[in-house]
Amino acid sequence: MKICPTCRRTYDDDGLNFCLEDGSVLTFTSPDAAPTVVMNQPRTTSPSPGAGIRTSWDTTQDAGAYSMQPKKKSSKAWLWVLGILGLVVVLCGGGIAGFFIYVASVADSNVRVNSTRVTTNSTPARSNNSSSWTPTPSPAETSTAQEVDLSEWVKEFSVYGTTEFKDGEFLMAAKDKGYYYVLVAPDDFSTEKAITRVTVRNPDDASSSLGYGLIFHSDPTPLTKDYAFLIDSKKKKFRVVRHEPEKETTVTPWTNSNLIKPGTAENVLEARDKGEKIELYINGQLATTITNKQGPTSGVPGLYAGDGAKIGFKKLEIAR
C-alpha cells in the first residue's frame, strides 16, 4: 500500500507513483507505520501541471439538448477524448458539425411554424391571376381552400436560415450552400386525399443544386417524414424526394421540363393525392405521377429552399 505524505490519501495500487489529488510522490506504508504530521506551511514546490483541476461541460451553446455534471475526480482522459473527436471532425470534413446544425435547424423550424393560423375562404381554388395559377379542371375549382398565413412564419433571427415577408410574398433561404431549409405547418392542416399547391419563384435567378418547392404529407416535426416536389427554374428541371430522419431519398431524379417557367417567373407546384398514387403538376399541367407505396400517406404541407438561394412563396393552400 502507498500513501500521499501531503493529503494522507492511501492507494492499493503499488504501481501508482503520484497522488491523484495533489501530485505528490507516494511512499510505501504499512499497517504499523506511524502517521505523518502535516505542517500548515505551504509547499515550496508547485504541484504537477493539471493536478487537482475540475472539468465541466459548457452547456451555454447547446442548452436544452443535454448537460454533463462536473467530474468528481481529475483525469487526463478527457484530453484523449477531445483529441479523438477533433480528428474525427477533420476526417469527416465537417460532417458531424453539419449533423448538429441539421438537428438544431429542425427544432428551430418546428417552433416557428407552430404559430401559423388557418384561414378559410369559400371562393374557388383557381385564382383569377392566370400567370400564377392555371390548373387543368379539377375538383378543387368547386371546393373551399384552406390557406396558410405565411406572414406568421417569419422569425426575426435564426442562425440556420433567413425568413421575411415582403409585398405579400414569403422569402426564405438556407444560410449556407449544401444545406436545405424546411418549414412545415402544424397539424391543423392535412394533405391526405387533398390538392396541395404553392406559388414559387426564384427572385434572384440564383443557382440551386438542391432545388426548392413544395413539401406535402409531412410530419409536424420537419424532416421526420415527408415528400418534396422541387424545381430548379434556372435549369428548368424538377425532382421528387422523400425524407426520413437524417435521410433524403430520391423518388424521381432531376428531369428536364418545358412546363417550368425560367428565370424569376412564378411557377405553381401542385400535388394531388389519389391514394396509391400522387399526381404532380407544374403550372396546371401534369409533370409526373409517383406510386405511394413506401412513403407517408398523410401529413401537413410545407416549404423547401436549398443551397442558400432566396426563394419566394405565395398561396400555400390545401383544397378538397
C-alpha positions as CSV (number, residue, x, y, z in Angstrom):
1,M,0.0,0.0,0.0
2,K,1.2,3.6,-0.7
3,I,0.3,6.9,1.0
4,C,0.4,10.5,0.0
5,P,2.6,12.4,2.5
6,T,0.6,15.6,1.9
7,C,-3.1,14.7,1.9
8,R,-2.7,11.3,3.6
9,R,-4.7,9.5,0.9
10,T,-3.8,5.8,0.6
11,Y,-3.7,3.8,-2.6
12,D,-3.8,0.0,-3.0
13,D,-2.1,0.1,-6.4
14,D,1.7,-0.2,-5.7
15,G,2.4,0.7,-9.3
16,L,1.0,4.2,-8.8
17,N,3.8,6.8,-8.0
18,F,1.9,10.1,-7.8
19,C,-1.1,11.3,-5.8
20,L,-4.2,11.8,-7.9
21,E,-5.3,14.7,-5.8
22,D,-2.2,16.9,-5.4
23,G,0.6,15.3,-7.5
24,S,2.8,14.4,-4.5
25,V,5.2,11.5,-4.7
26,L,3.7,8.5,-2.9
27,T,5.6,6.4,-0.3
28,F,5.1,2.9,0.8
29,T,3.4,2.4,4.1
30,S,2.4,-0.5,6.4
31,P,-0.3,-1.0,8.9
32,D,2.2,-0.4,11.7
33,A,3.6,2.9,10.3
34,A,3.1,6.0,12.4
35,P,1.0,8.8,10.9
36,T,2.9,11.6,9.3
37,V,2.4,15.1,10.7
38,V,1.2,17.6,8.0
39,M,2.5,21.2,8.6
40,N,0.5,24.2,7.8
41,Q,3.3,25.9,5.9
42,P,2.7,25.7,2.1
43,R,5.0,23.6,0.0
44,T,7.9,25.4,-1.7
45,T,7.4,23.4,-5.0
46,S,4.4,23.6,-7.3
47,P,2.2,20.6,-7.9
48,S,2.5,18.9,-11.3
49,P,0.6,20.6,-14.1
50,G,-3.1,19.9,-14.2
51,A,-3.2,18.4,-10.7
52,G,-6.5,18.9,-8.9
53,I,-8.3,20.5,-11.9
54,R,-12.0,20.0,-12.1
55,T,-13.7,20.0,-15.5
56,S,-17.3,20.5,-16.5
57,W,-19.3,20.6,-19.8
58,D,-20.3,24.1,-21.0
59,T,-24.0,23.9,-21.9
60,T,-24.5,27.5,-22.8
61,Q,-24.3,26.8,-26.6
62,D,-26.5,23.7,-26.5
63,A,-28.9,24.5,-23.7
64,G,-31.8,22.1,-23.5
65,A,-30.0,19.4,-25.6
66,Y,-28.1,17.7,-22.9
67,S,-25.8,18.5,-20.0
68,M,-23.0,16.9,-18.1
69,Q,-22.3,17.2,-14.4
70,P,-18.8,18.2,-13.2
71,K,-16.4,15.3,-12.7
72,K,-15.6,14.3,-9.2
73,K,-12.0,13.2,-10.0
74,S,-9.4,14.9,-12.1
75,S,-8.4,12.8,-15.1
76,K,-6.5,13.4,-18.3
77,A,-8.7,11.0,-20.2
78,W,-10.8,14.0,-21.5
79,L,-7.7,15.2,-23.4
80,W,-7.7,12.0,-25.3
81,V,-11.5,12.2,-25.9
82,L,-11.2,15.8,-27.3
83,G,-8.2,14.8,-29.5
84,I,-10.1,11.8,-31.0
85,L,-13.2,14.0,-31.6
86,G,-11.1,16.6,-33.3
87,L,-9.6,14.0,-35.6
88,V,-13.0,12.6,-36.5
89,V,-14.3,16.1,-37.4
90,V,-11.3,16.7,-39.6
91,L,-11.6,13.3,-41.4
92,C,-15.3,13.7,-41.9
93,G,-14.9,17.1,-43.4
94,G,-17.3,18.8,-41.0
95,G,-20.0,16.2,-41.4
96,I,-20.6,15.9,-37.6
97,A,-20.9,19.7,-37.3
98,G,-23.4,19.6,-40.2
99,F,-25.4,17.0,-38.4
100,F,-25.8,19.1,-35.3
101,I,-26.7,22.1,-37.5
102,Y,-29.4,20.0,-39.1
103,V,-30.8,18.8,-35.8
104,A,-30.9,22.4,-34.4
105,S,-32.4,23.6,-37.6
106,V,-35.2,21.1,-37.4
107,A,-36.0,22.2,-33.9
108,D,-35.9,25.9,-34.8
109,S,-38.2,25.3,-37.8
110,N,-40.8,23.4,-35.8
111,V,-41.0,26.2,-33.2
112,R,-41.5,28.8,-35.9
113,V,-44.4,27.2,-37.7
114,N,-46.4,26.3,-34.6
115,S,-47.8,29.8,-34.6
116,T,-49.3,29.5,-38.0
117,R,-53.0,30.3,-38.2
118,V,-55.6,28.8,-40.6
119,T,-57.7,31.0,-42.9
120,T,-60.5,29.5,-44.9
121,N,-62.4,31.0,-47.9
122,S,-65.4,29.9,-49.9
123,T,-64.1,31.0,-53.3
124,P,-63.0,28.6,-56.0
125,A,-59.4,27.4,-55.7
126,R,-58.5,28.7,-59.1
127,S,-57.0,32.2,-58.9
128,N,-58.1,35.0,-61.3
129,N,-54.4,35.6,-61.9
130,S,-53.7,33.1,-64.7
131,S,-50.0,33.9,-64.6
132,S,-49.7,32.3,-61.1
133,W,-52.3,29.6,-61.2
134,T,-53.6,27.9,-64.3
135,P,-54.7,24.4,-63.4
136,T,-56.4,21.8,-65.5
137,P,-60.0,21.2,-64.5
138,S,-60.1,19.5,-61.1
139,P,-62.5,19.1,-58.1
140,A,-60.5,22.0,-56.4
141,E,-62.3,24.5,-58.6
142,T,-65.6,24.0,-56.9
143,S,-64.3,23.4,-53.3
144,T,-63.1,25.5,-50.5
145,A,-59.4,26.2,-50.0
146,Q,-57.6,26.2,-46.7
147,E,-54.7,28.7,-46.9
148,V,-51.7,29.0,-44.6
149,D,-50.8,32.5,-43.4
150,L,-47.1,32.6,-44.4
151,S,-46.7,36.0,-42.8
152,E,-46.7,34.3,-39.4
153,W,-43.7,32.1,-40.4
154,V,-41.3,35.0,-40.1
155,K,-38.7,34.9,-37.4
156,E,-36.5,37.9,-36.6
157,F,-33.3,35.9,-36.5
158,S,-32.1,32.4,-37.0
159,V,-28.6,31.0,-37.3
160,Y,-29.8,28.4,-39.8
161,G,-31.9,30.3,-42.3
162,T,-33.5,33.6,-43.2
163,T,-37.1,34.5,-43.5
164,E,-39.0,37.6,-44.3
165,F,-42.5,38.6,-45.6
166,K,-42.5,41.4,-48.3
167,D,-45.2,42.6,-50.7
168,G,-47.4,39.6,-50.0
169,E,-44.5,37.1,-50.6
170,F,-42.7,34.9,-48.0
171,L,-39.0,34.7,-48.7
172,M,-36.8,32.0,-47.1
173,A,-33.3,30.6,-47.6
174,A,-30.8,28.3,-46.0
175,K,-27.8,30.3,-44.8
176,D,-25.2,28.0,-46.4
177,K,-24.7,26.2,-49.7
178,G,-25.1,22.4,-49.5
179,Y,-27.9,22.7,-46.9
180,Y,-31.7,22.9,-47.3
181,Y,-34.1,24.8,-45.0
182,V,-37.6,23.2,-44.4
183,L,-40.6,24.8,-42.7
184,V,-43.9,22.9,-42.2
185,A,-47.3,23.8,-40.9
186,P,-48.7,22.4,-37.7
187,D,-51.3,19.6,-37.6
188,D,-54.2,22.0,-38.2
189,F,-53.7,21.1,-41.8
190,S,-53.9,17.8,-43.6
191,T,-52.7,16.9,-47.2
192,E,-54.3,13.5,-47.2
193,K,-56.6,12.9,-50.2
194,A,-56.3,16.6,-50.9
195,I,-54.8,19.0,-53.5
196,T,-51.8,20.9,-52.1
197,R,-50.3,23.7,-54.0
198,V,-48.0,26.7,-53.7
199,T,-46.7,29.5,-56.0
200,V,-42.9,29.7,-56.0
201,R,-40.3,31.8,-57.7
202,N,-36.5,32.4,-57.7
203,P,-36.3,36.3,-57.4
204,D,-32.5,36.4,-58.0
205,D,-32.4,33.6,-60.6
206,A,-29.9,32.0,-58.2
207,S,-28.3,28.6,-58.7
208,S,-29.6,25.8,-56.5
209,S,-28.3,22.3,-57.0
210,L,-30.8,21.1,-54.3
211,G,-33.9,22.9,-55.7
212,Y,-36.9,24.5,-53.9
213,G,-40.6,23.9,-53.7
214,L,-43.5,22.1,-52.1
215,I,-43.5,19.8,-49.1
216,F,-46.6,17.5,-48.5
217,H,-47.6,14.6,-46.3
218,S,-45.1,15.9,-43.7
219,D,-45.0,15.0,-40.0
220,P,-45.5,18.3,-38.0
221,T,-41.8,17.8,-37.0
222,P,-39.9,18.9,-40.1
223,L,-37.9,16.2,-42.0
224,T,-39.2,13.3,-39.9
225,K,-41.2,12.0,-42.9
226,D,-42.5,13.8,-46.0
227,Y,-42.4,14.2,-49.8
228,A,-40.8,17.2,-51.5
229,F,-41.7,18.3,-55.1
230,L,-38.8,20.5,-56.1
231,I,-37.8,22.6,-59.2
232,D,-34.8,24.5,-60.4
233,S,-36.2,27.2,-62.7
234,K,-32.7,28.3,-63.8
235,K,-32.1,24.9,-65.4
236,K,-35.8,24.1,-66.0
237,K,-35.7,20.8,-64.1
238,F,-37.7,19.1,-61.4
239,R,-37.2,16.2,-59.0
240,V,-39.1,14.4,-56.2
241,V,-37.6,13.2,-52.9
242,R,-38.7,11.6,-49.7
243,H,-37.4,12.5,-46.3
244,E,-36.8,10.3,-43.2
245,P,-34.8,11.3,-40.2
246,E,-31.3,12.3,-41.4
247,K,-32.0,10.9,-44.8
248,E,-33.2,12.2,-48.2
249,T,-34.2,9.5,-50.7
250,T,-34.6,10.3,-54.4
251,V,-38.0,9.2,-55.8
252,T,-37.8,10.9,-59.2
253,P,-34.3,12.2,-60.3
254,W,-33.7,15.6,-61.9
255,T,-35.8,15.7,-65.1
256,N,-35.9,18.4,-67.8
257,S,-39.3,20.0,-68.2
258,N,-40.6,22.8,-70.5
259,L,-43.5,23.2,-68.1
260,I,-41.2,25.3,-65.9
261,K,-41.1,29.0,-66.5
262,P,-37.5,30.1,-66.4
263,G,-35.7,32.8,-64.6
264,T,-37.6,34.8,-62.0
265,A,-41.1,33.9,-63.2
266,E,-43.7,32.4,-60.9
267,N,-44.3,28.6,-61.1
268,V,-47.2,26.8,-59.4
269,L,-46.5,23.4,-57.9
270,E,-49.3,21.1,-57.1
271,A,-49.6,17.6,-55.5
272,R,-52.9,15.7,-56.0
273,D,-53.2,12.8,-53.6
274,K,-55.2,10.0,-55.1
275,G,-54.4,7.3,-52.5
276,E,-52.0,4.8,-54.0
277,K,-50.7,7.4,-56.5
278,I,-49.9,11.1,-56.4
279,E,-50.1,13.3,-59.4
280,L,-47.6,16.2,-59.5
281,Y,-48.4,19.3,-61.6
282,I,-46.4,22.3,-62.8
283,N,-48.4,25.3,-63.8
284,G,-51.6,23.3,-64.2
285,Q,-50.0,20.6,-66.4
286,L,-49.2,17.0,-65.3
287,A,-45.4,16.7,-64.8
288,T,-45.2,13.2,-63.3
289,T,-47.0,10.6,-61.2
290,I,-45.5,8.7,-58.4
291,T,-46.7,5.5,-56.7
292,N,-47.1,5.9,-53.0
293,K,-46.2,2.5,-51.6
294,Q,-43.3,3.3,-49.2
295,G,-43.8,6.9,-48.3
296,P,-46.2,8.7,-45.9
297,T,-49.9,8.8,-46.8
298,S,-50.9,11.8,-44.7
299,G,-49.4,14.8,-43.1
300,V,-49.1,18.6,-43.4
301,P,-47.8,21.0,-46.1
302,G,-44.5,22.9,-46.0
303,L,-41.8,24.7,-47.9
304,Y,-38.3,23.8,-49.0
305,A,-35.4,26.1,-50.0
306,G,-32.0,24.7,-50.8
307,D,-28.4,25.7,-51.4
308,G,-28.6,29.2,-50.0
309,A,-30.9,30.6,-52.7
310,K,-33.5,33.0,-51.5
311,I,-36.9,31.7,-52.7
312,G,-40.3,33.4,-52.7
313,F,-43.5,31.6,-51.8
314,K,-47.2,32.6,-52.1
315,K,-50.6,30.9,-51.6
316,L,-49.6,27.7,-49.8
317,E,-53.1,26.1,-49.6
318,I,-55.0,22.8,-49.5
319,A,-58.2,22.2,-51.4
320,R,-60.7,19.3,-51.4
